[in-house]
Amino acid sequence: MAAAPGGAFLEANPALLAMLGCADRGELLGKAVSDFWHSPDAGNGYGPLVLENAPGKSHELQLVRKNGTAFTARASVREVT
């Protein structure tokens, strides 16, 4: 996946779509990544924090699918310029 600096999805691969329960990219593109955090403030600062301390390493986070069910995912963050 790719997200804009403001947090909106720019791109999503089929695996992410399946994990989040979305039928196609159109359901994600333009939406805020934070819409899929298990709790609304759970992801605040996640990307910058990881980039500063452990870029590219995998981290666990709690997400929620489109249907509302929560799950644990592993993600890594790195800046692309």
C-alpha positions in Angstrom: 0.0 0.0 0.0 1.0 3.6 -0.4 -0.4 6.5 1.6 -0.2 10.3 1.2 1.6 12.3 3.9 -1.9 13.3 5.1 -2.8 9.6 5.6 -5.1 8.8 2.6 -4.6 5.6 0.7 -3.0 6.1 -2.7 -2.5 2.5 -3.6 -3.5 -0.9 -2.3 -2.5 -4.4 -3.3 -4.8 -7.4 -3.5 -3.5 -8.8 -0.2 -4.4 -5.6 1.7 -7.9 -5.5 0.0 -8.5 -9.1 1.2 -7.3 -8.4 4.8 -9.6 -5.4 5.1 -12.5 -7.1 3.4 -12.7 -4.8 0.4 -13.8 -6.0 -3.0 -11.7 -3.5 -5.0 -9.3 -0.6 -4.7 -12.0 1.9 -5.1 -13.3 1.1 -1.6 -9.9 2.2 -0.2 -8.4 4.9 -2.4 -8.8 8.3 -0.9 -10.0 7.0 2.5 -7.9 7.7 5.6 -5.6 4.8 6.7 -6.8 5.7 10.2 -10.3 4.6 9.3 -9.0 1.0 9.7 -7.2 1.4 13.0 -8.9 -0.7 15.7 -9.2 2.4 17.9 -9.4 5.9 16.3 -6.2 7.2 17.9 -4.2 4.0 17.8 -2.2 4.9 14.7 -1.5 8.6 15.5 2.2 9.1 14.8 2.8 5.4 13.9 4.5 6.1 10.6 6.8 8.9 11.8 7.6 7.0 15.0 8.6 3.9 13.1 10.5 5.8 10.4 12.5 7.5 13.1 13.2 4.4 15.2 13.1 1.3 13.0 12.4 2.0 9.4 11.6 -1.1 7.3 11.2 -3.4 10.4 8.0 -5.3 10.9 5.6 -4.2 13.7 2.3 -5.6 14.9 -0.8 -3.4 14.9 -4.5 -3.8 15.5 -6.7 -3.1 12.5 -10.4 -3.4 11.8 -12.0 -4.9 8.6 -14.7 -3.1 6.7 -17.3 -5.4 8.5 -16.0 -4.2 11.9 -14.1 -7.3 13.0 -10.7 -6.6 14.5 -7.5 -8.4 13.7 -3.7 -8.2 14.3 -1.5 -7.4 11.3 2.2 -7.0 10.7 3.3 -3.9 8.8 6.6 -2.2 8.0 6.9 1.5 7.1 9.4 3.2 5.0 9.5 6.6 3.3 9.5 6.7 -0.5 10.4 10.0 -2.1 
